[in-house]
Amino acid sequence: MYKNIIFLMITLIFFSGCLNKRGISSTYYNDCVEYYDARGYYHKSCDENLVEFEDIKEGTKKAYKATKDYITFSEELDKEPEHKVVW
């Protein structure tokens, strides 16, 4: 009973942020500063998100590869067999 309540509270706290184009942040709209400098180059600087979607993609790719390598033992299969010369 208490485990379910604790799990529900943690889930609610985790999803209390807002989803936007770049990731999960504490506000729905990012406070971005956009301007052109004296040369005419466009600059845009935005505040940091709690979690970026690019980080999530990279993390899931690494986890998938590690799991696949663990299950299939692909690291051992990729190694060249050692050829020992016996005279």
FENTA-V654717 format. One record per pair of residues at least 12 apart in sequence whose C-alpha atoms are under 10 Angstrom apart, sorted by the first residue. I is the first residue (numbers start at 1). J is the second residue. Records with the same first field share a line. If there is no record, write none. Layout:
I=J / J
This chain:
17=49 / 50 / 51
18=49 / 50
19=49 / 51 / 53
20=49 / 52 / 53
21=52 / 53
22=48 / 49 / 51 / 52 / 53 / 54
23=48 / 49 / 50 / 51 / 52 / 53 / 54 / 55 / 56
24=48 / 49 / 50 / 51 / 52 / 53
25=47 / 48 / 49 / 50 / 51 / 52
26=48 / 49 / 50
27=49
30=45 / 46 / 47 / 48 / 49
31=45 / 46 / 47 / 48
32=44 / 45 / 46 / 47 / 48
33=45 / 46 / 47
34=46
